[in-house]
Every structure is written in C-alpha cells, then in structure tokens.
C-alpha cells in the first residue's frame, strides 16, 4: 500500500493509469478521500487577524493505492540525453537570470552593464571613439502617394499649403 497527496481534480482512474504507464506498476484498488481543513480566523500569515473573518484553507485529497508489488522509486539514470537535460538546464538558468533582472528585488541588485557604459563614456571623453547619432535625419516629414492613373509617386505635403 502507498498513499499519495494528489490534486483535487485527479480521479482514481487517472492515478491508476499514471502508475501503470509511468512506473509499469499494476494497481489492484484505489481509495480516495477529501480532507477538509479547519476553519480559521482570517487568512494565514496575517500579523493581526481580523475579528469575525473566517477562512477555510483548500481541501487536501489523499489516495491510498493497493498494488501487486511494493512501489520502489526507479534508479536515477546516468545518461540524460533522452530527456535533453542540458537544454532544460540552460532554459532554467535563463529563467533565473530573467527573474533576477525583472523581479521585485531587481532594483536592489547592481546592473552588470554599468561597467561597460562607464568604459564607453570614458572612451568618448578621451576621444578614442567618435559619437554618432543612432537616428537618420530624412528632412521634413512628407507623405508619398501613388497616382492610380500613371503609377508614379507624387509628393503630398502634410500641411494645407498650395503647391
């Protein structure tokens, strides 16, 4: 016998099917019950709970499984190539970096590009690099339309001036 804490939307057939297909473990019977939590005053982790405010935490679903043979966790594989573990690790590392960059504590963490900006400013001040604007000036704004008859471009000014 083994007991599992499962999500509330998991049913007996789902657990039986999961154990069979994931661990090749035939199941004889499954018993399940939902355990309601005690009613508490206000929400948990409040410093001072409010009077006459009641809160019931989410229920817990437990399933007890009777199996043909005891459940044993499988050995950890030595080669993770079949699961692309290196790709998973790189993605997890990228997620952690993004969380640190954008997360709520990001304002307290010093930025890594500050040193590069400092070096670039120093090179501009010393004259080793020349500053170039990143935009291109195309002159005054204008609209270009195609005449339907001839198919050539005609400049149309943005203002209502006479041509």
Number of C-alpha atoms within 10 A of each C-alpha: 14 11 13 12 12 15 11 13 7 11 14 15 9 11 17 18 15 13 16 13 11 8 13 10 18 15 17 12 13 18 11 16 11 13 11 12 12 11 10 13 15 16 15 12 7 9 7 9 14 11 8 8 10 12 14 14 12 11 13 14 18 17 19 16 20 17 17 11 11 10 14 8 7 7 6 7 7 6 9 10 10 6 9 10 12 11 11 11 11 11 12 12 12 12 12 13 12 12 13 14 15 11 11 9 10 13 11 7 9 9 10 8 8 10 10 10 11 10 11 13 14 13 14 12 12 9 10 10 12 10 11 6 7 6 6 6 7 7 6 7 7 11 9 11 11 11 10 8 6 7 9 9 11 11 10 12 14 11 7 7 6 5 5
